[in-house]
Amino acid sequence: MTTTTLNSPVESLSQAKNEPEWMLDIRRKAWRFFEELPWPTGSEETWRRTRLTGFKLEDYQPLVGTAAPEVLPEAVTKSLGEVTSVGALAFVDGALAQHELDATLAAQGVIFTSLDGAVKRHPALVQKYFNTVVATDENKFSALHYALWSSGAFVYVPRNVVIDQPLQAVIFQSAGKLAGMHHTLVVAEAGAVVTLVEDFIGADEGMVNSVVELAPGANSRVHYLHLQNLAETAWNFSTQRMALTRDSLLRYFIGSWGSRLSKNWINMELSGVGAHGELLGLYFPGGRQHLDHHTNQLHRAPHTTSDLLIKGALKDRARSVYQGYIKVYPQAQKTNAYQANRNLMLSKLARADSIPGLEIEADDVRCTHGATAGQVPEEYLFYLMARGIDRGNAERMILQGFFEEVLNRIPVEGVRNKLEAEIARKLGL
């Protein structure tokens, strides 16, 4: 593992990776945007409820993975073992430490490898899709990411290829003032089916700044599960966008458990007739954690549907921010969009801000949104405890019941089991 300073030119990073000129051009453009875009002051609507108090970007050194460790960290091995998969990638401090893919899938033309490797072995394919879903200047952190990205997962599924079992990637970062910038690019051609699970762990006292680009083709089915269980001293920023085409189906899930502060921009763009997207999420902060999720459901084509359900439980002095926005463009008639954020308060000191919103420019649509926040009724606990269940397990049962609506819609059993274990851990059981 080596590092480079934030002020170093992107040329040195690109040269270290032996990248083609077109990638260097993207980095240069992104660095210019990063320098030009203003730093968040807290007066912007997207930052009004999330302040970067205590965060100094200059304290962190961007990672440039050069050599993989001989032995995987225990946390990585544990995470890989929790999901049954037909392909696995493990990244340790930006370096690819494990790479597996079922031989049958490889023979069908499926590509599942590091983004660095894909740039070298499939340059035309990567160039066609990289930086086309998430814009360089989407925000200041996406610009920084495109300038200095260090690791990445690349998934390509050819036309009509169906992958029944999930692929998985584990992204681990060592402790220290390091900045990991992981890029995920998933391309599914027409009629393809794929599931990808990504697990972000580690980064004690560090920073993670990721970008996720999902490009499902016509009539394809893509499931993407983003698990964020970083150390509770880490700063986490993530820009994620999915571009849905004609009759494509995309199921997206985000689980937020770790980090000191997380700021997530999640954008679903439905640009093809008949596209269907689902946005699911769970978060469970404790201590003084601050988790911010900002979602956009952008309906640009007629006969499209989107369904968002994000649930959170908060304990201690934790805070969550959810800001959601559904926009229906004038040509997007027959849109059906739903948005709900539900919060369960386990402490009187916890705080949940929920701001759903609608902007409808078409006249033949069905759109609903809502938000709730409340505490666990004491009579629920009394009912369970009166039947011999201790308070801790009673709280766990109530919480699992609260989360069940989302958990039941997660298509990977290993991820459901992992999340149930995290619920128990957060409750101290």
C-alpha positions as CSV (number, residue, x, y, z in Angstrom):
1,M,0.0,0.0,0.0
2,T,1.2,3.5,-0.8
3,T,-0.4,6.9,-0.5
4,T,-0.3,10.2,-2.3
5,T,-1.2,13.7,-1.0
6,L,-4.4,15.4,-1.9
7,N,-2.5,18.2,-3.5
8,S,-0.4,16.0,-5.8
9,P,-1.3,16.1,-9.5
10,V,-3.5,13.3,-10.8
11,E,-0.9,12.6,-13.4
12,S,1.3,10.8,-10.8
13,L,-1.6,8.6,-9.7
14,S,-2.6,7.7,-13.2
15,Q,1.0,7.0,-14.1
16,A,1.4,4.7,-11.1
17,K,-1.6,2.7,-12.3
18,N,-0.3,2.7,-15.9
19,E,-3.7,4.0,-17.2
20,P,-4.7,5.0,-20.8
21,E,-4.9,8.6,-21.8
22,W,-8.7,8.7,-21.7
23,M,-8.7,7.8,-18.0
24,L,-6.2,10.5,-17.3
25,D,-8.3,13.0,-19.1
26,I,-11.3,12.1,-16.8
27,R,-9.1,12.5,-13.8
28,R,-7.8,15.9,-14.9
29,K,-11.4,17.2,-15.7
30,A,-12.6,15.9,-12.3
31,W,-9.7,17.6,-10.4
32,R,-10.6,20.9,-12.1
33,F,-14.3,20.5,-11.0
34,F,-13.2,19.6,-7.5
35,E,-11.1,22.8,-7.2
36,E,-13.9,24.9,-8.7
37,L,-16.9,23.6,-6.7
38,P,-17.4,25.3,-3.4
39,W,-16.9,23.5,-0.1
40,P,-20.3,22.9,1.7
41,T,-21.1,25.7,4.1
42,G,-24.2,24.2,5.6
43,S,-26.5,26.9,4.0
44,E,-27.2,24.6,1.0
45,E,-30.4,22.7,1.2
46,T,-28.7,19.3,0.8
47,W,-26.2,20.2,3.7
48,R,-28.5,22.2,6.0
49,R,-29.0,19.3,8.4
50,T,-25.6,17.7,8.0
51,R,-22.5,19.7,9.1
52,L,-19.0,18.5,8.5
53,T,-17.8,19.7,11.9
54,G,-14.5,18.2,12.8
55,F,-13.8,17.0,9.3
56,K,-10.6,18.3,7.6
57,L,-10.0,16.8,4.1
58,E,-6.4,17.7,4.1
59,D,-5.8,15.3,7.0
60,Y,-6.4,12.3,4.8
61,Q,-4.1,10.6,2.4
62,P,-5.7,9.0,-0.7
63,L,-4.9,5.3,-1.1
64,V,-3.2,3.8,-4.1
65,G,-3.3,0.0,-3.8
66,T,-0.1,-1.5,-5.1
67,A,0.4,-4.9,-3.4
68,A,-2.2,-7.2,-1.9
69,P,-1.6,-8.8,1.5
70,E,-0.6,-12.4,1.6
71,V,-3.3,-13.2,4.2
72,L,-6.8,-11.6,4.2
73,P,-7.8,-9.7,7.3
74,E,-10.1,-11.7,9.5
75,A,-13.0,-9.3,9.0
76,V,-12.7,-9.8,5.2
77,T,-12.7,-13.6,5.5
78,K,-15.7,-13.4,7.8
79,S,-17.7,-11.1,5.4
80,L,-17.0,-13.3,2.4
81,G,-18.2,-16.4,4.3
82,E,-21.5,-14.8,5.1
83,V,-22.8,-14.8,1.5
84,T,-22.9,-17.7,-0.8
85,S,-21.8,-16.5,-4.2
86,V,-20.6,-17.5,-7.6
87,G,-17.9,-14.8,-7.7
88,A,-16.0,-12.8,-5.1
89,L,-13.7,-9.8,-5.0
90,A,-11.8,-8.7,-1.9
91,F,-10.0,-5.3,-1.8
92,V,-7.6,-4.4,1.0
93,D,-6.5,-0.8,1.1
94,G,-7.2,-0.4,-2.6
95,A,-5.4,-3.6,-3.7
96,L,-7.2,-6.6,-5.2
97,A,-6.6,-9.4,-2.6
98,Q,-8.9,-12.1,-3.9
99,H,-10.6,-12.7,-7.2
100,E,-13.0,-15.6,-8.0
101,L,-15.6,-16.2,-10.7
102,D,-17.4,-19.4,-11.6
103,A,-15.8,-20.8,-14.8
104,T,-19.2,-21.4,-16.5
105,L,-20.1,-17.7,-16.1
106,A,-16.7,-16.7,-17.5
107,A,-17.2,-18.9,-20.5
108,Q,-20.5,-17.1,-21.1
109,G,-18.7,-13.8,-21.3
110,V,-19.4,-12.5,-17.8
111,I,-16.7,-10.1,-16.6
112,F,-16.3,-9.7,-12.8
113,T,-13.0,-8.1,-11.9
114,S,-11.3,-5.1,-10.4
115,L,-11.9,-1.8,-12.3
116,D,-8.1,-1.5,-12.7
117,G,-8.0,-4.9,-14.4
118,A,-10.9,-4.1,-16.6
119,V,-9.3,-0.8,-17.8
120,K,-6.3,-2.9,-18.9
121,R,-8.0,-5.9,-20.3
122,H,-11.3,-4.5,-21.5
123,P,-10.6,-0.8,-22.2
124,A,-13.2,-0.2,-24.9
125,L,-16.0,-1.7,-22.7
126,V,-15.0,0.3,-19.6
127,Q,-14.6,3.6,-21.6
128,K,-18.1,3.1,-23.1
129,Y,-19.8,3.1,-19.6
130,F,-17.4,4.6,-17.1
131,N,-18.5,8.1,-15.9
132,T,-21.7,7.9,-17.9
133,V,-24.2,7.3,-15.1
134,V,-22.7,9.5,-12.3
135,A,-21.6,12.8,-13.5
136,T,-18.1,14.1,-12.6
137,D,-19.6,17.3,-11.1
138,E,-22.6,15.7,-9.4
139,N,-21.2,17.1,-6.1
140,K,-17.8,18.1,-4.7
141,F,-17.2,14.6,-3.4
142,S,-18.0,12.9,-6.7
143,A,-15.5,15.2,-8.4
144,L,-12.8,14.3,-5.8
145,H,-13.6,10.6,-6.3
146,Y,-13.3,10.7,-10.1
147,A,-9.9,12.5,-9.8
148,L,-8.5,10.1,-7.2
149,W,-10.4,6.8,-7.4
150,S,-8.2,4.0,-6.1
151,S,-10.1,0.7,-6.4
152,G,-13.2,-0.5,-8.1
153,A,-15.4,-3.5,-9.0
154,F,-16.5,-4.0,-12.7
155,V,-19.4,-6.2,-13.6
156,Y,-20.4,-6.9,-17.1
157,V,-23.2,-9.4,-18.0
158,P,-23.8,-10.1,-21.7
159,R,-27.2,-10.2,-23.4
160,N,-29.7,-12.8,-22.0
161,V,-27.1,-14.3,-19.5
162,V,-28.8,-15.1,-16.2
163,I,-26.7,-15.3,-13.0
164,D,-28.9,-17.1,-10.4
165,Q,-26.5,-16.7,-7.5
166,P,-25.0,-13.4,-6.2
167,L,-21.6,-11.9,-6.9
168,Q,-20.0,-10.2,-3.9
169,A,-17.2,-7.7,-3.2
170,V,-15.7,-6.8,0.2
171,I,-13.9,-3.5,0.5
172,F,-11.7,-3.3,3.6
173,Q,-9.6,-0.3,4.7
174,S,-7.0,-0.3,7.4
175,A,-7.0,2.1,10.4
176,G,-5.5,5.5,10.0
177,K,-6.0,8.8,8.2
178,L,-6.5,7.3,4.8
179,A,-9.0,8.1,2.1
180,G,-10.4,5.1,0.1
181,M,-12.2,5.9,-3.1
182,H,-13.9,2.8,-4.5
183,H,-15.8,2.8,-7.8
184,T,-18.5,0.3,-8.7
185,L,-19.7,-0.1,-12.3
186,V,-22.4,-2.7,-13.1
187,V,-23.5,-3.1,-16.8
188,A,-26.2,-5.6,-17.6
189,E,-27.0,-6.0,-21.3
190,A,-30.6,-6.6,-22.6
191,G,-32.3,-9.5,-20.9
192,A,-29.4,-10.1,-18.4
193,V,-29.9,-10.9,-14.7
194,V,-27.3,-10.2,-12.0
195,T,-27.1,-9.6,-8.2
196,L,-24.1,-7.8,-6.6
197,V,-23.5,-7.5,-2.9
198,E,-20.9,-5.0,-1.7
199,D,-19.7,-4.8,1.9
200,F,-17.7,-1.8,3.1
201,I,-15.8,-2.4,6.4
202,G,-12.9,-1.0,8.4
203,A,-11.6,2.5,7.9
204,D,-11.1,3.3,11.6
205,E,-10.2,7.0,11.8
206,G,-10.4,7.1,8.0
207,M,-12.5,8.3,5.1
208,V,-14.4,6.5,2.4
209,N,-15.7,8.3,-0.7
210,S,-17.4,5.9,-3.1
211,V,-19.3,6.1,-6.4
212,V,-21.7,3.5,-7.7
213,E,-22.9,3.4,-11.4
214,L,-25.6,0.9,-12.3
215,A,-26.6,0.5,-16.0
216,P,-29.3,-2.1,-16.5
217,G,-30.2,-2.7,-20.2
218,A,-33.6,-3.2,-21.7
219,N,-35.6,-5.9,-20.0
220,S,-32.8,-6.8,-17.6
221,R,-32.9,-7.4,-13.9
222,V,-30.3,-6.0,-11.6
223,H,-30.2,-6.4,-7.8
224,Y,-27.6,-4.2,-6.0
225,L,-27.0,-4.4,-2.2
226,H,-24.8,-1.8,-0.6
227,L,-23.7,-2.6,3.0
228,Q,-22.0,0.1,4.9
229,N,-20.6,-1.2,8.2
230,L,-17.5,1.0,8.6
231,A,-15.8,1.8,11.9
232,E,-17.8,4.3,13.9
233,T,-14.9,6.8,13.6
234,A,-15.0,6.8,9.8
235,W,-16.3,9.5,7.5
236,N,-18.4,8.1,4.7
237,F,-19.5,9.8,1.4
238,S,-21.2,8.0,-1.4
239,T,-22.7,9.1,-4.7
240,Q,-24.9,6.4,-6.3
241,R,-27.0,6.6,-9.5
242,M,-28.9,4.1,-11.5
243,A,-30.1,4.7,-15.1
244,L,-33.1,2.4,-15.9
245,T,-33.9,1.7,-19.6
246,R,-37.0,0.2,-21.3
247,D,-38.7,-2.5,-19.2
248,S,-35.7,-2.9,-16.9
249,L,-36.1,-3.8,-13.3
250,L,-33.7,-2.7,-10.6
251,R,-33.9,-3.5,-6.9
252,Y,-31.5,-1.5,-4.8
253,F,-30.8,-1.9,-1.1
254,I,-28.6,0.1,1.3
255,G,-27.8,-0.9,4.8
256,S,-26.2,1.8,7.0
257,W,-24.8,0.7,10.3
258,G,-21.3,2.1,10.7
259,S,-19.4,5.4,10.3
260,R,-19.2,8.5,12.4
261,L,-21.0,10.4,9.6
262,S,-22.4,9.2,6.3
263,K,-23.7,11.4,3.5
264,N,-25.4,9.4,0.7
265,W,-26.7,10.7,-2.6
266,I,-28.9,8.0,-4.2
267,N,-30.5,8.8,-7.6
268,M,-32.8,6.6,-9.6
269,E,-33.5,7.8,-13.1
270,L,-36.3,6.0,-15.0
271,S,-35.7,7.0,-18.7
272,G,-37.2,4.0,-20.4
273,V,-40.9,3.1,-20.9
274,G,-42.0,0.4,-18.5
275,A,-39.0,0.7,-16.2
276,H,-39.5,-0.4,-12.6
277,G,-37.2,0.5,-9.7
278,E,-37.2,-0.3,-6.0
279,L,-35.2,1.6,-3.4
280,L,-35.0,-0.2,0.0
281,G,-32.9,0.8,3.0
282,L,-32.3,0.1,6.7
283,Y,-30.2,2.2,9.2
284,F,-29.6,1.8,12.9
285,P,-27.2,4.4,14.3
286,G,-26.2,4.7,17.9
287,G,-23.9,6.8,20.1
288,R,-23.5,10.1,18.3
289,Q,-23.6,8.7,14.7
290,H,-25.1,10.8,12.0
291,L,-26.5,9.1,8.9
292,D,-27.9,11.2,6.0
293,H,-29.7,9.7,2.9
294,H,-30.8,11.9,0.1
295,T,-32.8,10.2,-2.6
296,N,-34.2,11.2,-6.0
297,Q,-36.8,9.2,-8.0
298,L,-36.7,10.9,-11.4
299,H,-39.4,9.7,-13.8
300,R,-38.6,10.8,-17.4
301,A,-40.6,8.2,-19.4
302,P,-44.3,7.1,-19.3
303,H,-45.5,3.9,-17.7
304,T,-42.7,3.8,-15.1
305,T,-42.9,2.8,-11.5
306,S,-40.7,3.4,-8.4
307,D,-41.1,2.1,-4.9
308,L,-39.1,3.5,-2.0
309,L,-39.2,2.2,1.6
310,I,-36.4,3.2,4.0
311,K,-36.7,2.3,7.7
312,G,-34.5,3.4,10.6
313,A,-34.1,2.8,14.3
314,L,-32.1,5.3,16.4
315,K,-30.6,4.9,19.9
316,D,-28.6,7.0,22.3
317,R,-27.9,10.5,20.7
318,A,-27.8,9.4,17.1
319,R,-29.3,11.4,14.3
320,S,-30.7,10.5,10.9
321,V,-31.6,12.7,8.0
322,Y,-33.7,11.5,5.1
323,Q,-34.6,13.9,2.3
324,G,-36.5,12.3,-0.6
325,Y,-37.7,13.8,-3.9
326,I,-40.0,12.3,-6.5
327,K,-40.0,14.3,-9.8
328,V,-42.4,13.4,-12.7
329,Y,-41.5,15.1,-16.0
330,P,-44.2,16.3,-18.4
331,Q,-43.8,13.3,-20.7
332,A,-43.9,10.7,-17.9
333,Q,-47.7,10.0,-18.0
334,K,-49.0,6.8,-16.2
335,T,-46.2,7.1,-13.6
336,N,-46.7,5.2,-10.3
337,A,-44.4,6.3,-7.6
338,Y,-44.3,5.6,-3.8
339,Q,-42.0,7.0,-1.1
340,A,-42.0,6.2,2.6
341,N,-39.5,6.8,5.5
342,R,-40.3,5.2,8.9
343,N,-38.3,5.8,12.0
344,L,-38.4,4.1,15.4
345,M,-36.9,6.1,18.3
346,L,-35.2,4.0,21.0
347,S,-34.0,7.1,23.0
348,K,-35.5,10.4,23.8
349,L,-32.2,12.0,22.8
350,A,-32.2,10.6,19.3
351,R,-33.4,12.7,16.4
352,A,-34.8,11.8,13.0
353,D,-35.4,14.5,10.3
354,S,-37.5,13.3,7.4
355,I,-38.4,15.5,4.4
356,P,-40.2,13.7,1.6
357,G,-41.1,15.8,-1.5
358,L,-43.0,15.7,-4.8
359,E,-42.8,17.7,-8.0
360,I,-45.3,16.5,-10.6
361,E,-45.5,18.0,-14.1
362,A,-47.7,15.3,-15.7
363,D,-51.5,15.0,-15.1
364,D,-52.1,11.3,-15.3
365,V,-50.0,9.9,-12.4
366,R,-50.3,8.2,-9.0
367,C,-47.7,9.4,-6.5
368,T,-47.8,9.1,-2.7
369,H,-45.2,9.9,0.0
370,G,-45.1,9.8,3.8
371,A,-42.8,9.9,6.9
372,T,-43.3,8.7,10.4
373,A,-41.3,8.8,13.7
374,G,-42.3,7.3,17.0
375,Q,-41.1,5.5,20.1
376,V,-41.6,1.8,21.1
377,P,-44.9,1.7,23.1
378,E,-44.3,0.5,26.6
379,E,-47.3,-1.8,26.4
380,Y,-45.5,-3.7,23.6
381,L,-42.6,-4.4,25.9
382,F,-44.8,-5.2,28.8
383,Y,-46.8,-7.7,26.7
384,L,-43.6,-9.6,25.8
385,M,-41.9,-9.4,29.2
386,A,-45.1,-10.6,30.9
387,R,-44.6,-13.8,28.9
388,G,-41.1,-14.4,30.3
389,I,-39.0,-12.6,27.6
390,D,-36.3,-10.3,29.0
391,R,-36.3,-6.7,28.0
392,G,-33.3,-7.0,25.6
393,N,-34.9,-9.8,23.6
394,A,-38.3,-8.1,23.7
395,E,-36.7,-5.0,22.1
396,R,-35.0,-7.2,19.5
397,M,-38.2,-8.9,18.6
398,I,-40.0,-5.5,18.2
399,L,-37.2,-4.1,16.1
400,Q,-37.1,-7.2,13.9
401,G,-40.8,-6.9,13.4
402,F,-40.4,-3.2,12.5
403,F,-37.6,-4.0,10.0
404,E,-39.3,-7.2,8.7
405,E,-41.1,-5.4,5.8
406,V,-37.7,-4.5,4.3
407,L,-35.8,-7.6,5.4
408,N,-38.3,-9.8,3.6
409,R,-37.7,-8.0,0.3
410,I,-33.9,-8.6,0.4
411,P,-33.2,-11.2,-2.2
412,V,-30.0,-12.6,-0.6
413,E,-30.4,-14.8,2.5
414,G,-26.8,-14.2,3.7
415,V,-27.5,-10.5,3.8
416,R,-30.7,-10.9,5.7
417,N,-28.8,-13.0,8.3
418,K,-26.0,-10.5,8.5
419,L,-28.5,-7.6,9.2
420,E,-30.4,-9.6,11.8
421,A,-27.1,-10.2,13.6
422,E,-26.3,-6.5,13.4
423,I,-29.6,-5.7,15.0
424,A,-28.7,-8.0,17.9
425,R,-25.2,-6.5,18.2
426,K,-26.6,-2.9,18.3
427,L,-28.9,-3.9,21.1
428,G,-26.0,-5.5,23.0
429,L,-27.3,-9.0,22.8
